[in-house]
Amino acid sequence: MSHNLLKGKKGIIFGALDEKSIAWKTALRCVAEGAEIVLTNAPVAIRMGEINKLAEQCKAPVIGADVTNMDDLDNLFLKTKEHFGGGVDFILHSIGMSVNMRKGNDYTNLNYDYMHKSVDISAMSFHRVLQTAIKHDAINEWGSVVALTFIAAHLAFPNYNEMADIKAMLESITRSFGYQYGMKKHVRINTVSQSPTVTTAGQGIAGFDGFVSFSEKMSPLGNASADQCAEFTVSLFSDYTRMVTMQNLFHDGGFSSTGVTEAVIAQMSK
């Protein structure tokens, strides 16, 4: 059911790959709530994924952009402003990749060239996006930017590898840029720390299925789904959250605030 929370708003969605992607579901929800969007991803992800299918559903253009390339980002914002005839009201940054994880390198034996690439794609990209947006005055007054993160930025999760450090950097950029953009144009910037969610990217983490089961037992409300994350993100894009900025918002069914549950104790007792 639509509430027209984003009626008349325009935005950019980074990172939709396939139907399992949180970015994919968020794009659909934004359009259902009355928004117009531009979809973007790296050229290789556009070729490998199904973003053109999503574009048809959302009646949205796809503008390819490598987030490690400033020329690509300049082009993205210029073409987006041309398409909409002005700036955007919201941006979703749903981008993350660990090369070391893909290569099976343990956290104590990282390849640093791979790590630099991972930081570049997953965290520095957020700074680049925001810096380019300011340069082109591309986000309207009282706009909203959301990036997706994970609780491993705060707590140790062995198999999350270098991404834990990278997500911590992402959250720091949120605070620092949130101050700058808030002072300049009342643009708010937040991260959403989502429950472990079955996505194409998430399934690349060793032991992921077991962790999803564990977090389900640890969360009083259960794990938050990708669809529910999309709904929550829409609320952050809406005018109802205008005074929320520089925050890391846990969307995890209470997992982040729970020490232990009866279900986990019972499981351990077995």
C-alpha distance (Angstrom), angle and dihedral (degrees) to the residues before:
residue distance angle dihedral
M1 . . .
S2 3.79 . .
H3 3.80 123.9 .
N4 3.83 95.0 -177.0
L5 3.81 89.2 -121.3
L6 3.81 91.0 155.5
K7 3.78 99.9 35.6
G8 3.81 109.2 154.6
K9 3.82 93.7 6.9
K10 3.79 125.5 125.5
G11 3.77 128.7 -155.5
I12 3.80 151.5 163.9
I13 3.79 123.0 -120.0
F14 3.81 116.0 -158.1
G15 3.79 122.1 -163.6
A16 3.81 110.6 20.2
L17 3.81 106.1 154.1
D18 3.81 108.0 158.1
E19 3.79 141.2 -20.6
K20 3.82 92.0 -73.6
S21 3.83 92.1 58.9
I22 3.79 118.4 108.7
A23 3.81 86.4 -142.8
W24 3.81 89.5 55.9
K25 3.80 92.5 51.9
T26 3.80 91.3 44.0
A27 3.79 91.2 52.7
L28 3.79 91.0 53.4
R29 3.79 91.9 46.6
C30 3.81 92.9 49.0
V31 3.79 91.1 53.1
A32 3.81 91.2 45.4
E33 3.81 87.8 54.7
G34 3.80 91.8 54.6
A35 3.81 103.8 -91.5
E36 3.79 130.5 133.6
I37 3.78 115.4 -139.6
V38 3.77 145.8 -170.1
L39 3.81 116.8 -144.2
T40 3.79 121.9 -145.9
N41 3.77 138.8 175.9
A42 3.78 138.8 147.7
P43 3.81 113.5 -67.8
V44 3.82 91.3 -114.9
A45 3.83 91.0 51.4
I46 3.80 89.9 49.6
R47 3.79 89.9 53.7
M48 3.82 94.7 45.3
G49 3.79 98.5 38.6
E50 3.78 136.3 56.5
I51 3.79 101.1 -110.8
N52 3.81 93.3 130.3
K53 3.81 88.5 62.4
L54 3.81 88.7 53.9
A55 3.80 90.4 46.9
E56 3.80 90.0 57.7
Q57 3.79 91.7 50.2
C58 3.81 92.5 48.4
K59 3.81 96.2 37.1
A60 3.80 85.9 -128.9
P61 3.80 132.5 142.6
V62 3.80 119.7 -118.5
I63 3.80 114.9 -136.0
G64 3.79 112.6 -175.0
A65 3.79 118.0 -137.7
D66 3.79 133.7 169.6
V67 3.82 101.5 -143.8
T68 3.80 91.0 -148.8
N69 3.81 90.1 60.7
M70 3.80 118.5 78.1
D71 3.81 93.1 -161.6
D72 3.80 89.7 56.3
L73 3.80 91.2 50.6
D74 3.81 91.9 47.6
N75 3.79 88.3 52.5
L76 3.80 92.2 47.2
F77 3.79 95.0 54.0
L78 3.78 94.7 41.2
K79 3.81 92.4 50.6
T80 3.80 91.6 43.7
K81 3.80 91.7 52.7
E82 3.79 89.0 47.6
H83 3.81 91.3 49.8
F84 3.81 94.7 49.2
G85 3.79 96.6 33.2
G86 3.80 89.8 -123.0
G87 3.77 144.4 10.5
V88 3.80 131.7 -34.4
D89 3.79 130.3 -110.1
F90 3.80 99.6 -147.5
I91 3.80 143.6 18.2
L92 3.80 130.3 -164.9
H93 3.81 117.4 -155.5
S94 3.81 106.5 -162.5
I95 3.79 100.8 159.8
G96 3.78 128.3 129.8
M97 3.78 137.8 143.4
S98 3.80 134.1 162.2
V99 3.79 112.1 -160.3
N100 3.82 91.1 -171.7
M101 3.80 90.4 54.2
R102 3.78 90.2 50.9
K103 3.79 90.1 50.1
G104 3.82 92.7 47.6
N105 3.82 94.9 -116.0
D106 3.80 114.5 158.8
Y107 3.82 119.4 -127.9
T108 3.82 90.7 -109.9
N109 3.78 91.5 52.3
L110 3.80 105.5 43.4
N111 3.76 125.5 162.7
Y112 3.80 101.4 -129.8
D113 3.78 95.1 -153.6
Y114 3.79 86.8 58.0
M115 3.79 90.4 46.0
H116 3.81 91.9 52.7
K117 3.79 88.5 52.5
S118 3.80 91.4 49.1
V119 3.81 92.5 49.8
D120 3.79 89.9 46.8
I121 3.80 93.7 53.4
S122 3.80 100.6 35.6
A123 3.82 106.1 36.6
M124 3.80 114.2 6.5
S125 3.80 86.6 52.2
F126 3.80 88.6 66.8
H127 3.80 91.1 55.5
R128 3.81 90.1 46.7
V129 3.79 92.4 50.8
L130 3.80 92.3 50.3
Q131 3.80 94.4 42.7
T132 3.80 90.6 50.7
A133 3.80 91.1 46.7
I134 3.81 90.6 54.5
K135 3.80 91.3 46.0
H136 3.80 91.3 55.7
D137 3.82 95.4 34.5
A138 3.79 84.8 -124.6
I139 3.83 101.8 154.3
N140 3.77 118.2 71.9
E141 3.80 125.2 -129.2
W142 3.84 110.6 -72.4
G143 3.79 91.3 14.1
S144 3.80 122.3 157.4
V145 3.80 132.6 -133.9
V146 3.81 123.7 -169.7
A147 3.81 128.9 -173.9
L148 3.79 124.9 -171.2
T149 3.79 118.7 -122.4
F150 3.81 139.6 161.2
I151 3.82 137.6 -126.6
A152 3.82 90.1 -110.9
A153 3.82 85.2 83.7
H154 3.83 85.1 73.5
L155 3.82 106.4 24.7
A156 3.79 132.7 40.8
F157 3.80 115.6 -98.9
P158 3.83 108.2 172.9
N159 3.80 99.0 -151.1
Y160 3.81 95.9 44.9
N161 3.78 87.0 78.9
E162 3.81 120.4 178.4
M163 3.80 91.4 -9.3
A164 3.81 89.0 79.5
D165 3.82 90.2 63.4
I166 3.79 91.2 42.7
K167 3.81 93.7 51.6
A168 3.82 88.9 50.7
M169 3.81 87.8 56.2
L170 3.80 90.5 47.4
E171 3.80 90.4 54.8
S172 3.80 91.2 48.2
I173 3.80 90.9 53.1
T174 3.80 87.4 51.4
R175 3.80 91.4 58.5
S176 3.81 96.7 41.4
F177 3.79 96.3 44.5
G178 3.79 90.7 38.1
Y179 3.79 88.6 62.8
Q180 3.81 93.7 46.3
Y181 3.81 96.9 45.7
G182 3.78 92.4 40.3
M183 3.81 91.5 55.7
K184 3.80 93.0 44.2
K185 3.79 101.8 43.6
H186 3.81 111.9 -8.1
V187 3.80 89.4 -104.2
R188 3.79 110.5 157.0
I189 3.80 123.0 -145.7
N190 3.80 125.4 -166.2
T191 3.78 141.2 159.9
V192 3.79 125.4 -134.6
S193 3.80 115.4 -145.8
Q194 3.79 101.8 -153.3
S195 3.80 130.0 -161.6
P196 3.79 114.5 -101.2
T197 3.78 100.1 -75.9
V198 3.78 131.1 -165.6
T199 3.80 102.9 -113.8
T200 3.79 132.7 140.5
A201 3.82 89.7 -100.4
G202 3.81 95.3 44.0
Q203 3.77 93.2 54.0
G204 3.81 89.4 63.7
I205 3.83 90.7 70.9
A206 3.81 115.1 97.8
G207 3.79 112.5 -111.6
F208 3.79 91.5 9.2
D209 3.81 97.0 143.1
G210 3.80 91.0 52.8
F211 3.78 90.9 49.7
V212 3.81 92.2 50.9
S213 3.81 88.3 53.7
F214 3.81 91.7 47.7
S215 3.81 94.2 49.1
E216 3.80 90.1 48.5
K217 3.81 88.4 57.7
M218 3.82 91.4 44.2
S219 3.80 96.9 50.3
P220 3.82 117.8 82.4
L221 3.81 89.9 -150.2
G222 3.80 95.8 34.0
N223 3.79 125.6 -117.6
A224 3.80 118.1 -36.0
S225 3.79 111.1 -119.7
A226 3.79 126.8 -132.3
D227 3.81 89.6 -108.2
Q228 3.80 90.7 53.4
C229 3.80 89.9 48.8
A230 3.79 88.5 53.9
E231 3.80 90.1 52.8
F232 3.79 92.0 48.7
T233 3.79 91.4 48.9
V234 3.80 90.4 51.2
S235 3.81 88.4 55.3
L236 3.81 88.4 54.9
F237 3.79 90.1 51.3
S238 3.79 91.1 50.0
D239 3.80 128.3 87.6
Y240 3.81 90.7 -108.8
T241 3.82 91.6 79.3
R242 3.79 100.0 45.4
M243 3.81 94.7 130.9
V244 3.81 96.9 48.5
T245 3.80 112.9 99.1
M246 3.83 143.2 139.9
Q247 3.81 89.4 24.9
N248 3.77 135.0 133.3
L249 3.79 102.6 -143.2
F250 3.80 117.5 -160.2
H251 3.80 112.3 -139.7
D252 3.78 98.1 177.6
G253 3.80 111.7 112.2
G254 3.79 91.2 -99.1
F255 3.82 96.1 -55.5
S256 3.82 93.2 129.9
S257 3.82 92.6 56.8
T258 3.81 99.5 41.6
G259 3.79 122.3 96.3
V260 3.80 97.4 -172.1
T261 3.80 138.5 -26.9
E262 3.80 134.6 -145.3
A263 3.81 89.2 -111.5
V264 3.81 91.9 57.9
I265 3.81 92.5 44.9
A266 3.81 89.9 50.8
Q267 3.80 90.8 49.3
M268 3.80 92.0 49.7
S269 3.80 91.2 47.6
K270 3.81 89.6 60.9
